[in-house]
Amino acid sequence: MSDLFHLSAPWWHFPLRALAIYLMVIVLLRISGKRAVGQFTPFDLVLLILIGNAVQNGLNGGDNSITGALLLASCLILLNFAVAFLTSRSRGFDHLVEGVPVVLARNGQVFEDVLRRELVSHDDYIEALRLNNVSNPSDVALALLETNGSISVIQHQNGGDVRADFYAGQLPPRSHRRRRRRPGSPQSN
């Protein structure tokens, strides 16, 4: 019975492991891009389960005690609270952790290079237009890939141009970043 509560390593190993694994998974999720998180498919569910299984031993170091599980769970919840607290207080930290919205289209012009960079297929973009009741891509005043992976669309009509200008003005400069064409490279369509 005492084995249930006996730690196989010093107590401080558990918070250290939790911090390292938490940061590693956060970095990997940020690298994977917004669409990977925003469009949750059955394949993403399988990936999530496998990631949980892959990092399990890194977290607990082979310890199966209740005390170790309590330490790890407490530390992960505390880390999650700390990240939420810091992102709510610091715009820079929020942009680092969550990213920034990205302009996919403006004034009817779709930025194909941005779609490719952000791993958004043209079909996904057209689906977002349908979901926002936009029948023609030229009717788009502003389309944004939000930090949660969803696509927001503002139409030209009903004051949409004014709203689009307002929202575009609120975005950080890197939201508007487009890959510059190198001299001599073919024009992208």
C-alpha positions as CSV (number, residue, x, y, z in Angstrom):
1,M,0.0,0.0,0.0
2,S,2.9,2.4,0.7
3,D,4.1,1.9,-2.8
4,L,1.1,3.8,-4.1
5,F,2.5,7.0,-2.5
6,H,6.2,6.4,-2.7
7,L,8.1,8.5,-5.3
8,S,10.7,6.8,-7.4
9,A,12.7,10.1,-7.8
10,P,13.1,13.3,-5.8
11,W,9.9,15.4,-5.8
12,W,11.5,18.3,-7.7
13,H,12.1,16.0,-10.8
14,F,8.3,16.1,-11.4
15,P,7.8,19.8,-11.8
16,L,11.0,20.1,-13.8
17,R,9.8,17.3,-16.2
18,A,6.4,18.9,-16.4
19,L,7.9,22.3,-17.3
20,A,10.2,20.8,-20.0
21,I,7.5,18.7,-21.6
22,Y,4.9,21.5,-21.4
23,L,7.3,23.9,-23.2
24,M,8.3,21.3,-25.7
25,V,4.7,20.5,-26.7
26,I,3.7,24.2,-26.8
27,V,6.7,24.9,-29.2
28,L,5.8,21.9,-31.4
29,L,2.1,23.0,-31.6
30,R,3.2,26.6,-32.5
31,I,5.5,25.2,-35.2
32,S,2.7,23.0,-36.6
33,G,0.7,26.1,-37.6
34,K,-2.7,27.5,-36.9
35,R,-4.7,25.3,-39.3
36,A,-3.4,22.2,-37.6
37,V,-5.0,23.3,-34.4
38,G,-8.1,25.0,-35.9
39,Q,-9.3,22.2,-38.1
40,F,-9.6,19.3,-35.7
41,T,-10.1,16.1,-37.8
42,P,-10.1,12.4,-36.7
43,F,-6.5,12.3,-37.8
44,D,-5.7,15.1,-35.4
45,L,-7.5,13.2,-32.6
46,V,-5.2,10.2,-33.3
47,L,-2.2,12.5,-33.2
48,L,-3.3,14.1,-29.9
49,I,-3.6,10.7,-28.3
50,L,-0.3,9.5,-29.7
51,I,1.5,12.7,-28.5
52,G,0.0,12.2,-25.0
53,N,1.3,8.6,-25.0
54,A,4.7,9.7,-26.4
55,V,5.3,12.2,-23.7
56,Q,3.9,10.2,-20.8
57,N,7.2,8.5,-19.8
58,G,9.0,11.8,-20.2
59,L,6.6,13.3,-17.7
60,N,6.5,10.6,-15.1
61,G,10.0,9.1,-15.6
62,G,8.5,5.6,-15.0
63,D,6.9,6.6,-11.7
64,N,3.5,5.1,-11.2
65,S,2.7,6.5,-7.8
66,I,-0.3,8.6,-6.9
67,T,1.9,11.2,-5.4
68,G,3.8,11.6,-8.6
69,A,0.6,11.8,-10.6
70,L,-0.7,14.5,-8.2
71,L,2.6,16.5,-8.5
72,L,2.5,16.3,-12.3
73,A,-1.2,17.2,-12.6
74,S,-0.8,20.1,-10.2
75,C,2.2,21.4,-12.0
76,L,0.6,21.2,-15.4
77,I,-2.5,23.0,-14.2
78,L,-0.3,25.7,-12.6
79,L,1.7,26.1,-15.8
80,N,-1.5,26.4,-17.8
81,F,-2.8,29.0,-15.4
82,A,0.5,30.9,-15.5
83,V,0.4,31.0,-19.4
84,A,-3.2,32.2,-19.4
85,F,-2.4,34.9,-16.8
86,L,0.7,36.1,-18.7
87,T,-1.1,36.1,-22.1
88,S,-3.9,38.2,-20.6
89,R,-1.5,40.7,-19.2
90,S,1.1,41.0,-21.9
91,R,0.4,41.5,-25.6
92,G,3.9,40.4,-26.6
93,F,3.7,37.2,-24.6
94,D,0.2,36.6,-26.1
95,H,1.6,37.0,-29.6
96,L,4.5,34.7,-28.8
97,V,2.2,31.9,-27.4
98,E,-0.9,32.3,-29.5
99,G,0.5,34.0,-32.6
100,V,-1.3,36.8,-34.5
101,P,-4.1,36.8,-37.0
102,V,-2.9,36.6,-40.6
103,V,-4.5,38.5,-43.6
104,L,-5.5,35.9,-46.2
105,A,-7.3,38.3,-48.5
106,R,-8.0,42.0,-48.8
107,N,-10.3,43.9,-51.2
108,G,-11.2,40.8,-53.2
109,Q,-7.5,39.8,-53.7
110,V,-6.6,36.4,-52.3
111,F,-3.0,36.1,-51.2
112,E,-2.1,32.6,-52.5
113,D,1.4,32.8,-51.1
114,V,0.0,33.4,-47.6
115,L,-2.5,30.5,-48.0
116,R,0.4,28.2,-48.8
117,R,2.6,29.5,-46.0
118,E,-0.2,29.1,-43.5
119,L,-1.1,25.6,-44.9
120,V,-4.6,26.7,-45.8
121,S,-5.9,25.0,-49.0
122,H,-7.8,27.0,-51.5
123,D,-10.8,24.7,-50.8
124,D,-10.6,25.5,-47.1
125,Y,-10.7,29.2,-48.0
126,I,-13.7,28.8,-50.3
127,E,-15.4,26.8,-47.5
128,A,-14.9,29.7,-45.1
129,L,-16.5,32.0,-47.7
130,R,-19.5,29.7,-47.9
131,L,-19.8,29.5,-44.1
132,N,-19.8,33.3,-44.0
133,N,-22.4,33.6,-46.8
134,V,-20.0,35.0,-49.3
135,S,-20.7,33.8,-52.8
136,N,-18.0,35.6,-54.7
137,P,-14.3,36.0,-53.6
138,S,-14.3,39.5,-55.0
139,D,-16.9,40.5,-52.4
140,V,-14.3,40.0,-49.6
141,A,-13.2,43.2,-47.9
142,L,-10.9,41.3,-45.4
143,A,-10.3,37.6,-44.6
144,L,-8.2,36.7,-41.6
145,L,-6.8,33.4,-40.4
146,E,-7.5,33.8,-36.7
147,T,-5.1,32.5,-34.0
148,N,-7.5,29.6,-33.2
149,G,-7.3,28.4,-36.9
150,S,-10.7,29.7,-38.0
151,I,-11.1,32.1,-40.9
152,S,-13.1,35.3,-40.4
153,V,-14.5,37.0,-43.4
154,I,-15.8,40.6,-43.8
155,Q,-17.8,41.5,-46.9
156,H,-17.7,44.8,-48.7
157,Q,-21.4,45.4,-48.3
158,N,-23.2,46.9,-45.2
159,G,-20.3,48.9,-44.0
160,G,-17.8,46.1,-44.3
161,D,-15.1,48.3,-45.9
162,V,-15.1,50.5,-42.8
163,R,-15.0,47.5,-40.5
164,A,-12.3,45.8,-42.5
165,D,-10.1,49.0,-42.4
166,F,-10.7,49.2,-38.7
167,Y,-9.7,45.6,-38.0
168,A,-6.8,45.7,-40.4
169,G,-5.5,48.8,-38.5
170,Q,-5.7,46.9,-35.2
171,L,-3.5,44.1,-36.4
172,P,0.2,43.9,-35.6
173,P,2.5,44.6,-38.6
174,R,3.5,41.0,-39.0
175,S,-0.1,40.0,-39.7
176,H,0.2,41.7,-43.1
177,R,3.5,40.1,-43.9
178,R,3.7,38.6,-47.3
179,R,6.6,36.8,-48.9
180,R,8.3,39.2,-51.2
181,R,9.0,38.0,-54.7
182,R,12.7,37.8,-55.5
183,P,13.9,39.5,-58.7
184,G,13.9,37.0,-61.5
185,S,11.6,34.6,-59.8
186,P,8.4,33.6,-61.6
187,Q,5.2,35.5,-60.7
188,S,3.0,33.4,-58.4
189,N,-0.7,33.0,-59.4
